[in-house]
């Protein structure tokens, strides 16, 4: 099983110059999965990563 970190997905979507890497993805995840504890590290499975890829706009779009 492959797991993903928000910063890796953000980089994949073209967000490479963020002061806080992965912030755009974490903000989306906070809205989508509000039950996740805010200060707990996020690790995403393939299904969650695909959701992020579909819903978070690419930086270069």
Buried (B, 14 or more C-beta within 10 A) or exposed (E): EEEBBBBBBBBBBEBEEBEEBBBBBBEBBEEEEEEEEEEEEBEBEEEBBEBBBEEBEEBEE
